[in-house]
């Protein structure tokens, strides 16, 4: 919160872009509208991250293989005392730090993104819901896997639509692209390939689900973007002002 000193010659309302009425009082309606707009944006961000975590939980329960970043998370979980969600938080914060060192400064939403997905995923896994799914036949497991990918795509579109800042891995993508000759897409591909290789080498969960995720997540996110009005027919770029990257935040 910005502090206002007694020596400031500019009215607070003017600094915030709030128009004044004939009596010099701030436009109360604009204040209220701005408040509810920010409330809606943060609600969309938080809701999107919870949906994302639900999708990640479904992919874990299906036990058919994880996304590239989650292959790495799962490998570290297996060789450390941390839970899956705790690994997600630790790796996300490390990625934020690396991106910051590369010149991409994090915002409050970036930190919330880094922490919330891991915390909510652990809470969902602790409930035991779908805990026996891995022993079920292949068809229902694929169904849950596809539902998980859809939820990840929807959650990704929701938090990007909030327009409150890029996710940790989006920041890393931008930082690497700025410091190299790669495009943002090329930087993201290099990052995803690297973490997948490292995760596989450490024994992370890879399988049919990993291949399905890589093939399906792009089209799924495009559909989710259109649901939020972020992409028009015939356009190749989303209309949101923050980079989307891949599904993982």
C-alpha positions in Angstrom: 0.0 0.0 0.0 1.4 3.4 -1.0 1.9 5.8 1.9 0.9 9.4 1.5 2.9 12.0 3.3 1.5 15.4 4.5 3.9 17.1 2.0 2.4 15.5 -1.1 0.9 18.2 -3.3 -1.1 15.8 -5.4 -4.5 14.5 -4.1 -4.6 10.7 -3.5 -7.6 10.3 -5.9 -5.7 12.1 -8.7 -2.7 9.7 -8.3 -5.0 6.7 -8.6 -6.7 8.1 -11.7 -10.0 8.7 -9.9 -11.9 11.6 -11.2 -13.2 14.3 -8.8 -16.7 15.7 -8.7 -17.6 19.4 -8.6 -17.0 19.5 -4.8 -13.5 18.0 -5.3 -14.5 14.6 -3.8 -13.4 11.3 -5.5 -15.9 9.6 -7.7 -17.1 6.9 -5.3 -18.6 4.8 -8.0 -15.3 4.5 -9.8 -13.6 3.4 -6.6 -16.3 0.7 -6.0 -16.0 -0.4 -9.7 -12.2 -0.6 -9.4 -12.4 -2.6 -6.2 -14.8 -5.2 -7.7 -12.8 -5.4 -10.8 -9.7 -6.3 -8.8 -11.7 -8.7 -6.7 -13.0 -10.5 -9.8 -9.5 -10.7 -11.2 -8.0 -12.2 -8.0 -11.0 -14.5 -7.8 -10.3 -15.7 -11.3 -6.6 -16.2 -10.5 -7.2 -18.2 -7.4 -10.0 -20.2 -8.9 -7.8 -21.0 -11.9 -5.0 -22.2 -9.8 -7.3 -24.4 -7.7 -8.7 -25.9 -11.0 -5.1 -26.4 -12.2 -4.2 -28.2 -9.0 -7.3 -30.4 -9.4 -6.2 -31.4 -12.9 -2.7 -32.2 -11.6 -4.2 -34.4 -8.9 -6.3 -36.3 -11.4 -3.2 -36.9 -13.6 -1.3 -38.2 -10.5 -4.2 -40.5 -9.6 -4.5 -41.9 -13.1 -0.8 -43.1 -12.7 -0.2 -43.1 -16.5 2.6 -40.6 -16.6 2.9 -36.9 -15.8 3.7 -33.6 -17.6 7.4 -32.8 -18.2 7.7 -30.5 -15.1 5.7 -33.0 -13.0 8.0 -35.8 -14.0 10.8 -33.8 -12.4 8.6 -33.0 -9.4 7.8 -36.7 -8.9 11.4 -37.7 -9.2 12.5 -35.2 -6.6 9.6 -36.3 -4.3 10.8 -39.9 -4.5 14.4 -39.1 -3.4 13.6 -36.5 -0.8 11.5 -36.2 2.4 9.2 -33.7 0.7 5.6 -34.3 -0.5 4.7 -33.8 -4.2 3.1 -30.4 -3.4 6.1 -29.2 -1.4 8.4 -30.1 -4.3 6.2 -28.1 -6.6 6.5 -25.1 -4.3 10.2 -25.3 -3.8 10.9 -25.8 -7.6 8.5 -22.9 -8.4 10.2 -20.5 -6.0 13.7 -21.5 -7.4 12.4 -20.9 -10.9 11.1 -17.5 -9.9 14.5 -16.7 -8.4 16.3 -17.7 -11.6 13.8 -15.7 -13.8 14.4 -12.7 -11.6 18.1 -13.0 -12.0 17.5 -13.1 -15.8 15.6 -9.8 -15.5 12.0 -10.9 -15.1 10.8 -9.4 -11.9 8.0 -11.4 -10.1 4.8 -9.8 -8.9 2.4 -10.8 -6.0 0.4 -13.1 -8.4 3.6 -14.9 -9.3 4.3 -15.8 -5.7 0.7 -16.8 -5.1 0.9 -19.0 -8.2 4.2 -20.6 -7.0 2.8 -21.6 -3.6 -0.9 -22.2 -4.1 -0.8 -25.0 -6.7 1.5 -27.2 -4.5 -0.4 -26.6 -1.3 -3.8 -27.3 -2.9 -2.5 -30.4 -4.7 -1.2 -31.9 -1.4 -4.6 -31.1 0.3 -6.4 -32.9 -2.6 -4.1 -35.9 -2.5 -4.6 -36.1 1.3 -8.4 -36.6 0.9 -7.8 -40.0 -0.7 -10.3 -39.2 -3.5 -9.6 -41.5 -6.5 -6.9 -43.1 -4.4 -7.7 -46.6 -5.8 -7.8 -45.5 -9.4 -4.4 -46.8 -10.3 -5.6 -50.4 -9.8 -8.6 -49.8 -12.1 -8.8 -50.9 -15.8 -7.0 -48.7 -18.4 -10.2 -47.0 -19.8 -11.4 -45.2 -16.7 -7.8 -44.2 -15.9 -7.5 -42.6 -19.4 -10.8 -40.9 -18.8 -9.5 -39.3 -15.6 -6.2 -38.4 -17.3 -8.1 -36.6 -20.0 -10.3 -34.8 -17.5 -7.1 -33.8 -15.6 -5.6 -32.4 -18.8 -8.8 -30.5 -19.5 -8.8 -29.0 -16.0 -5.2 -28.0 -16.3 -6.0 -26.2 -19.6 -9.0 -24.5 -18.1 -7.1 -23.5 -15.0 -4.3 -22.1 -17.1 -6.6 -20.0 -19.2 -8.4 -18.7 -16.1 -5.3 -17.5 -14.3 -3.9 -16.0 -17.4 -7.2 -14.2 -18.1 -6.9 -12.6 -14.7 -4.0 -10.7 -16.2 -2.2 -10.3 -12.8 1.2 -11.5 -13.9 3.0 -14.5 -15.5 3.5 -17.8 -13.8 6.9 -18.9 -12.6 7.8 -20.9 -15.7 6.4 -18.2 -18.0 8.9 -15.8 -16.4 11.7 -18.2 -16.9 10.8 -18.6 -20.5 10.8 -14.8 -21.0 14.1 -14.5 -19.2 15.9 -17.1 -21.3 14.4 -15.7 -24.5 15.7 -12.2 -23.6 19.2 -13.5 -22.8 19.5 -15.7 -25.9 18.6 -15.7 -29.6 15.7 -18.0 -29.0 12.0 -17.1 -29.5 9.8 -17.5 -26.5 8.4 -20.7 -28.0 11.8 -22.0 -28.6 12.9 -21.1 -25.1 9.8 -22.9 -23.7 10.5 -26.0 -25.8 14.1 -26.1 -24.6 13.0 -25.8 -20.9 10.4 -28.5 -21.2 12.7 -30.9 -22.9 15.4 -30.2 -20.3 13.2 -30.8 -17.3 11.8 -33.9 -18.9 15.2 -35.4 -19.5 16.3 -34.6 -16.0 13.1 -36.0 -14.5 13.5 -39.2 -16.5 17.1 -39.6 -15.4 16.0 -39.2 -11.8 13.3 -41.8 -12.1 10.2 -39.6 -12.5 6.8 -41.0 -13.6 6.7 -41.1 -17.4 4.4 -43.1 -19.6 1.4 -42.9 -21.9 0.0 -40.0 -20.0 3.1 -37.9 -20.7 2.7 -38.4 -24.4 -1.0 -37.7 -24.3 -0.3 -34.5 -22.3 2.3 -33.2 -24.7 0.0 -33.8 -27.7 -3.3 -32.6 -26.1 -2.3 -29.7 -23.8 -1.9 -27.2 -26.7 -5.2 -27.7 -28.3 -6.9 -28.0 -24.9 -5.5 -24.6 -23.8 -6.6 -23.0 -27.2 -10.1 -24.2 -26.5 -10.0 -22.9 -23.0 -8.7 -19.5 -24.2 -11.7 -19.2 -26.5 -14.0 -20.0 -23.6 -12.6 -16.9 -21.9 -12.7 -14.8 -25.0 -9.0 -14.6 -25.2 -8.6 -15.9 -28.7 -10.6 -15.2 -31.8 -11.2 -17.5 -34.7 -8.4 -17.2 -37.2 -6.0 -15.7 -34.7 -2.8 -17.5 -33.7 -2.1 -15.4 -30.6 -4.1 -15.2 -27.4 -5.5 -11.8 -26.6 -4.3 -11.9 -23.0 -1.4 -9.6 -22.3 0.6 -12.2 -20.3 2.4 -15.1 -21.9 0.8 -18.5 -21.7 3.6 -20.9 -22.2 2.6 -24.5 -21.5 0.2 -25.7 -19.0 2.4 -25.8 -15.9 2.4 -22.5 -14.1 
